[in-house]
């Protein structure tokens, strides 16, 4: 129920692919997928996670790619050009 409340408050399902350097082998990159509900376009939850990463985790960040999708949207109505009649 909490997720539905957040979605109604304009939170969106946000996925981030985080590439980071391995601490023991800095020339190698590792991928980490993060997913949570967040507010686009500022993404305060993701920024909080990335701040935590920088201060508490040894792997130095390389890049972050973000995708966000609003899950609750108004219904869509389209005319299909065909009429069917049932008796």
Backbone as JSON, one array per atom type, in Angstrom:
{
  "sequence": "XXXXXXXXXXXXXXXXXXXXXXXXXXXXXXXXXXXXXXXXXXXXXXXXXXXXXXXXXXXXXXXXXXXXXXXXXXXXXXXXXXXXXXX",
  "N": [[0.81, -1.19, 0.0], [2.02, 1.22, 0.64], [3.67, 1.77, -1.54], [1.79, 2.34, -3.54], [0.66, 4.69, -2.53], [2.9, 6.35, -2.68], [3.25, 6.4, -5.48], [0.94, 7.73, -6.24], [1.62, 10.18, -5.3], [3.23, 11.24, -7.2], [5.64, 9.87, -7.4], [7.99, 7.91, -9.22], [8.82, 4.77, -10.73], [12.14, 4.13, -10.64], [15.11, 3.28, -12.22], [18.53, 2.68, -11.99], [21.62, 2.23, -13.56], [24.64, 1.64, -12.28], [27.95, 2.15, -12.85], [31.03, 1.19, -11.59], [34.42, 1.43, -10.35], [36.33, -1.39, -9.53], [37.56, -1.88, -6.27], [39.97, -3.36, -5.71], [40.97, -3.77, -8.24], [41.31, -1.3, -10.07], [41.18, -0.74, -12.81], [39.18, -2.25, -13.84], [35.66, -2.4, -14.47], [32.58, -2.64, -12.72], [29.13, -3.5, -12.73], [26.19, -2.25, -11.18], [22.84, -2.56, -10.34], [20.32, -0.42, -9.38], [17.14, 0.14, -7.92], [14.22, 1.92, -7.19], [11.45, 3.85, -5.87], [11.15, 7.18, -6.94], [11.38, 10.8, -7.25], [11.09, 12.35, -10.26], [12.34, 15.2, -12.02], [14.51, 15.5, -10.31], [15.37, 13.45, -8.6], [15.78, 12.79, -5.67], [16.0, 10.55, -3.91], [17.7, 8.76, -5.25], [19.98, 10.42, -5.41], [20.57, 10.58, -2.67], [21.27, 7.89, -2.21], [23.53, 7.71, -3.87], [25.21, 9.58, -2.61], [25.6, 8.21, -0.18], [26.97, 6.02, -1.26], [29.38, 7.2, -2.18], [30.53, 8.07, 0.23], [30.64, 5.78, 1.91], [31.26, 3.4, 0.53], [33.87, 1.61, -1.09], [34.31, 1.43, -3.87], [35.0, 3.49, -6.55], [32.9, 5.72, -8.3], [32.04, 5.44, -11.73], [30.11, 5.93, -13.81], [26.61, 6.79, -14.15], [23.55, 5.67, -15.27], [20.23, 6.57, -15.82], [16.84, 5.54, -15.74], [13.4, 6.25, -15.87], [10.01, 5.71, -15.11], [6.69, 6.64, -15.13], [4.18, 5.04, -13.43], [1.44, 5.11, -12.84], [-0.87, 6.42, -14.82], [-3.05, 8.6, -16.76], [-5.88, 7.07, -18.36], [-5.88, 5.86, -21.73], [-7.51, 6.68, -24.71], [-8.38, 5.57, -27.83], [-9.55, 5.81, -31.16], [-10.49, 3.13, -33.18], [-11.36, 2.68, -35.73], [-13.04, 0.65, -36.64], [-16.2, -0.84, -36.49], [-18.14, -2.98, -34.59], [-21.03, -4.97, -34.48], [-23.25, -6.58, -32.37], [-25.91, -8.89, -32.14]],
  "CA": [[0.0, 0.0, 0.0], [2.89, 2.38, 0.7], [4.13, 2.06, -2.9], [0.69, 2.99, -4.25], [0.59, 6.06, -2.01], [4.03, 7.1, -3.26], [2.99, 6.61, -6.9], [-0.07, 8.78, -6.35], [2.3, 11.44, -4.96], [4.09, 11.51, -8.36], [6.88, 9.09, -7.44], [8.09, 7.03, -10.39], [9.77, 3.68, -10.62], [13.4, 4.61, -11.2], [16.18, 2.28, -12.28], [19.84, 3.27, -12.32], [22.76, 1.33, -13.73], [25.81, 2.31, -11.73], [29.24, 1.53, -13.17], [32.04, 1.63, -10.63], [35.72, 0.78, -10.43], [36.58, -2.36, -8.47], [38.6, -1.35, -5.39], [41.23, -4.09, -5.84], [41.4, -3.73, -9.64], [40.67, -0.05, -10.51], [40.99, -0.66, -14.26], [37.97, -3.02, -14.18], [34.38, -1.82, -14.06], [31.51, -3.55, -12.29], [27.81, -2.9, -12.87], [25.27, -2.43, -10.08], [21.51, -2.06, -10.7], [19.57, 0.13, -8.24], [15.77, 0.43, -8.31], [13.38, 2.4, -6.1], [10.54, 4.92, -6.29], [11.83, 8.46, -6.79], [10.74, 11.94, -7.88], [11.81, 12.88, -11.41], [13.68, 14.95, -12.57], [15.58, 15.77, -9.35], [15.79, 12.15, -8.06], [16.42, 12.93, -4.35], [16.3, 9.24, -3.31], [18.92, 8.29, -5.93], [21.11, 11.25, -4.96], [20.91, 10.13, -1.32], [21.99, 6.62, -2.33], [24.86, 7.97, -4.44], [26.0, 10.21, -1.54], [25.99, 7.1, 0.69], [27.98, 5.23, -1.98], [30.66, 7.93, -2.21], [31.13, 8.17, 1.56], [30.76, 4.51, 2.65], [31.67, 2.24, -0.29], [35.2, 1.85, -1.64], [34.36, 1.47, -5.33], [34.83, 4.83, -7.1], [31.88, 5.75, -9.35], [32.45, 5.76, -13.09], [28.98, 6.57, -14.48], [25.28, 6.38, -13.72], [22.49, 5.84, -16.28], [18.95, 6.55, -15.11], [15.59, 5.4, -16.49], [12.29, 6.48, -14.95], [8.72, 5.5, -15.76], [5.52, 6.88, -14.31], [3.38, 3.82, -13.53], [0.02, 5.43, -12.82], [-1.1, 7.47, -15.8], [-4.44, 8.63, -17.22], [-6.23, 6.1, -19.39], [-5.74, 6.31, -23.11], [-8.64, 6.32, -25.54], [-8.08, 5.71, -29.25], [-10.54, 5.3, -32.1], [-9.83, 2.07, -33.94], [-11.79, 2.7, -37.12], [-13.87, -0.49, -36.95], [-17.37, -0.94, -35.62], [-18.69, -4.32, -34.54], [-22.38, -4.98, -33.93], [-23.7, -7.89, -31.9], [-27.37, -8.96, -32.01]],
  "C": [[0.86, 1.26, 0.0], [3.37, 2.77, -0.7], [3.04, 2.75, -3.71], [0.55, 4.44, -3.81], [1.72, 6.91, -2.59], [3.8, 7.38, -4.74], [1.94, 7.69, -7.11], [0.49, 10.15, -5.99], [3.35, 11.79, -6.0], [5.47, 10.86, -8.28], [6.83, 8.17, -8.63], [9.06, 5.9, -10.1], [11.03, 4.1, -11.36], [14.43, 3.5, -11.11], [17.46, 2.98, -12.69], [20.86, 2.15, -12.47], [23.99, 2.11, -13.31], [27.04, 1.51, -12.11], [30.27, 2.08, -12.2], [33.32, 0.83, -10.81], [35.86, -0.19, -9.26], [37.72, -1.85, -7.59], [39.96, -2.04, -5.55], [41.81, -4.06, -7.24], [40.77, -2.49, -10.29], [40.51, 0.09, -12.03], [39.76, -1.42, -14.73], [36.73, -2.32, -13.66], [33.39, -2.91, -13.7], [30.19, -2.79, -12.42], [26.95, -3.24, -11.66], [23.94, -1.82, -10.5], [20.79, -1.66, -9.42], [18.16, 0.46, -8.72], [14.97, 0.82, -7.07], [12.4, 3.42, -6.68], [11.19, 6.26, -5.97], [11.07, 9.55, -7.54], [11.6, 12.45, -9.03], [11.48, 14.36, -11.53], [14.81, 15.15, -11.57], [16.16, 14.51, -8.73], [16.48, 12.27, -6.69], [16.78, 11.6, -3.7], [17.58, 8.68, -3.94], [20.13, 9.11, -5.5], [21.54, 10.87, -3.54], [21.68, 8.83, -1.34], [23.4, 6.85, -2.86], [25.77, 8.68, -3.42], [26.48, 9.16, -0.55], [27.12, 6.3, 0.04], [29.35, 5.91, -1.89], [31.32, 7.95, -0.83], [31.41, 6.83, 2.23], [31.3, 3.34, 1.85], [32.97, 2.58, -1.01], [35.23, 2.02, -3.15], [34.04, 2.87, -5.86], [33.85, 4.78, -8.28], [32.5, 6.12, -10.69], [31.34, 6.51, -13.81], [27.68, 6.01, -13.93], [24.31, 6.67, -14.85], [21.16, 5.63, -15.59], [17.8, 6.4, -16.1], [14.45, 5.53, -15.47], [10.99, 6.35, -15.72], [7.6, 5.75, -14.76], [4.57, 5.69, -14.51], [1.88, 4.09, -13.55], [-0.18, 6.64, -13.73], [-2.58, 7.5, -16.17], [-4.67, 7.58, -18.29], [-6.11, 6.7, -20.78], [-6.91, 5.8, -23.92], [-8.27, 6.59, -26.99], [-9.23, 5.16, -30.06], [-9.87, 4.28, -33.0], [-10.32, 1.97, -35.39], [-12.66, 1.53, -37.54], [-15.05, -0.53, -35.96], [-17.92, -2.36, -35.73], [-20.08, -4.24, -33.9], [-22.74, -6.41, -33.56], [-25.22, -7.85, -31.74], [-27.72, -9.76, -30.8]]
}
